[in-house]
Amino acid sequence: MKLILAVTLALASTASAFVPVSTPFGVVTSLDAKHVQKKAAKKSNHNRPRKSRPSDINRKPVVYPSFEKPSEYTISDAAAAPVNKKAE
């Protein structure tokens, strides 16, 4: 009987450690993180697939053909042609 009472008392005293503290401003809950989490770019870089095969490690960069941007406007020495609006 004394053993059951002692065990019950011990459990009740440890259970109070997990109950949120009530204050006049509301219930206070402590949310202390134990480890900082990686965010955004650090996380995606951490989780990216690693190059483990020799074919991936020794891969050469892709050689693209040269590209010349076409000119948008051509400069002409001729006079500008007048634009006539159609009469309705």
N, C-alpha and C positions, 0 to 999 in steps of 0.2 A: 504494500500500500504506500509506504514511504517512498519507494523507488518510483512508482508511477507518478506521485505528486511532484517529486524532484524533476523527473523528465518533463512533465507538463509545464512546470515553472520555467525550466531552462528553455524550452521551445517558445514559450510566450515572450520571454525576454529577448530572444534573438529575432523573433518575427517583427518586433517593433522597429528594428533597424531598417526595414524595407517599406515602412508606411510613410507616405509623404507628410511633411510637417505642415500643419495648418496655422496660418497667420491671419491677422486682420485684413491683409491685402489679397488673400486667396491661398491656394495650395501652392507650396514651393516644392518643385521637383528638381533635383540636381542632375544635369545631363553632362557630366564630365566625360569627355572622350579619352580613351587610354592611348590611342595612336592616331596621328594625323593621317588623313586619307589623301591619296594622290588625286589631283583634279585635272580635268580637261586634257590638255596636251601631254602632261606628264603621264597620265593614266594610259592614254592611247599609245604612247611611245613605250611604256612599260609592258603593255599587253600585245605588242605587235609580234607577228611571226618572225622567228629567227632564221637566218640563212644557214642551214646545216648541210645541205648537199653541195658537193663540189661544183655542180653545174650552176647553182645559184651564186656561190661565192665568187667564181671566176667569170661571171657573165660580163660581157663587154657592153658599153652603152650603145643604144640604137642610133644609127646614123641616118638622119633624115635628109631628103633632097633639099637643095637650096631653094628658097622661095623669094621671088622679087615682088614687091607690092606694086600692083598696077597703079598708074597715075589716075587720079580721079578727074582732073580737069586738064584739057589741052589748051595751050596758049596759042592764039591765032593772031596774025597781023591784020586780018580782014576786018572791015567794019561790021558792027553788029547789025543783024537784019531786024527791021522793025516788026513788031508783033501787032497784028490788026485784030481787034475784037469783032466778032460776027454781030451784025446788026439784027435785032429781033423784030 
